[in-house]
Amino acid sequence: SLDDLRRFPFTTKADLRDLHAAIARGVVERAAVRVAGEPHRPGNGHRTANHAIVMLRAAWNKALRLDWTTTPNPALAVDLFPVRPRKRKLSRDEAERLMASLLQAEDHLRDLVLLLLFTGARKANVLAMRFDELALDDPDGAAWRIPVTKAGDDQTIPLEALEVAILARRRAEVAGDWVFPARTGARRGTSRCWPACR
């Protein structure tokens, strides 16, 4: 049962192999169904269950590559739950309140949110932005080259006049390599910056 698996005392590779052998497709399916139907995740249970299935698939495949198990991946045969695409967008009132609050915000918070909105880049990429990734004076058009995205590829994002103005001001005002530096000189971490934006 799932309770037995939670109590399984695995400390060696042999123990881990025994654990893998005990997890069958049915165990994964029942766990996913339970997560998908949890009442404290209304509307998000299917997404949460799908994420868990995908993560288990990846972890199991890694264990197979490392020779930690020879048991076939039980999550591969488990179907993902159907999900509706999210269609959330800001209402006019929300957009006006956001812009009003940005006018009152500290410079780094305002700049961060505006760059997120205008570039469409991931939060992690914007927080990790470095000045040497920016070509603000390129005659062919300003651009930001992200060296490694979540997909593992590089990506070039064209920059319009407003983004260029924000980044040029930060380049003149901010010391160091990072566009959003932390107090220690490294990049500004999500834990410091993002909660205030939310």
N, C-alpha and C positions, 0 to 999 in steps of 0.2 A: 504494500500500500504506500501512498505518499508519505504517511506518518512514519512508516518504517524507513523510507529513504531519507527523511530529514534526520533521523537518528543514526544513520549509517556511519560508523567510525572509520573513515578512510584516511590512512596516514602513509601508505606506501603505494607504489604503482600497482602492485598485486591487488590491494584493497580497491583501488580505483577501477581496475578491470572488473572486479566482482560487482561493483556498483553499476558500471556500464551494462553488464550482462543482466542486471535486475530491472533496467529501465526498458520497457517495451513500448511499442507505438501506442498501445492503449493507455499507458500511464501518461504519456505526453498529451494525448487527446483529452483525457479526463481533466488534467490540470488546465489545459487551455480553455475548455468549456467552462470550468469553474471561474477562471479569471474573466472570461468574456461576459459572464453573467453577474459579476459582483455589483451589488446595488450602489456602492460608493463611487462607481465609475460610470454614471449614466452617459450613454452615447460614446464613451471612450473605451469601453471594455473590449470591443473587437480589435481596436488598434493596439491596446496594451497586450492582448493575447497574441496578436500577430507579431508584435515586436519580440515577445518572449520566445515564440517558435523560431523566428529568424536567428535570434541570438543563440539559442540552443543548437541549431543547425551548424552555425559557424564554430561554436566551441567544440562540438563533437568532431567536426571535420579537422579542427586543429589537433585534437587528441589522437585522431587516426594518423595524421601526418607525423606526430611525435612518437608514434608507436606506444601510446599509453593505453590503447584499447584495440581490439580487433572486431568488436561488436559493430555491426552495421548501424548507421545513423538512424535512430527511430523517428527523428523529426522530419526527415525528408519526405515521408509518405503522409504527413499530416497536412491537410488542406488549410490554407489561411481563410479567415473569416471575411465575408464581404464587408466593405466599408464604403460609405458615401464620401465623395470628395468634399473637402471643406470649402465653403463659399463665403467665409466670414470676411467682411470688409468694414472699414471705418464709416460710421454715419457722419453726416455733415457736422452734427453737434460734437461728436467725439473728435473729429479732425480739428475743429475750432478750439476745443479745450486742450488738445495736445499742443497746438501751436502756441496758445497762450501760456501754457506751462513751460514750454521750451524757452520762451522769452525771459522767464524768471530763473531758468536753470543756470548752473555753472557752465562755463565755456565747454569743458570737455564732454559733459553730458549732452549739451545741445548739439555739439559737432558730431558726437557718436550717433545720436538718433537720426540726425539729418542724413548722414552718410549711409546708414542702414536703409533709410527710406529711399534715397535717390539712387544708390547703386544696386539695391536688391541682393547684396552679398550676405553671406551667413555672418551671424554675430561673431563667431570665433575668428573668422577671417578678418573682419574689421578691427577687432580688438588686437589681433596679431599684426596689423599693418605696419610696415616699416617704410621709412622715407626712401630707401634705395629701391623699393618696388614701384615708385611713382615716376612717371614721365610727364611732368606738368607742362614743360616747355617744348614738347615734341612738335615740330612743324606739321606732322601728319595727323595731329590730334592728341590731346592729353589722354593718358591711359594709366591704369593700375594693373600690374601683372601680379597675380596671386601665384606664388611658386607651387604650392601644393594645396589642392582643395580636398574636400571630404572624399571625393571619388578617387583621389590620388593623382589627378592630373593638374597641369597648370591652367590658368584661366586669365584672359585679359579683358578688363572691363573698361569701356570708353568712359571718359569723364567729361561732363558738361561744365559750363562756366561756373555754376554755383558750387559744385564739388571742388573744382580747381581753386576757387576763392577760399573755401574753408581750409583746404589742405595747404595752400600757399601761406595762409596766415599761421597755421599750426607749425609749418616748417620754420617760419621766422621766429616764432615764440617759444617753441619746445626744444629743449636741449636733448641730444642723444639720438639714437637710431629709430626709436619707436614713436609712432604717431600718437598713441595713447599710453604714455609711460606710467608705470607705477612709481611710488615714492622711492623704491630701491633702484630705479633706473631701467628695470626690465619692463616688459609690456604691462599695461594696466590689466589686472585680472578681472574676470567676470564677477568675482565675489566682491570687488570694490566698486565696480562701475555699474553693472547691470541692474542690481536691485533698486538703485536710485532712479534709473530710467523707467522701470516698471511702475 
